[in-house]
């Protein structure tokens, strides 16, 4: 999938906006976009970034706590 960066967006923010991914997803995006890490902390507005299709966040269920048990 290819997405367009918004103004002053970082790779972390872009990944979070698109699929809620964390550090592992960011590493996969940087590997798929050679030279992206060398462009600085903020992406240029309109920069096309490739996000690999196989990348998806792995969310683990969180046990809820009830204070009145």
Order of alpha helices (4+ residues) and beta strands (2+ residues): beta-alpha-alpha-beta
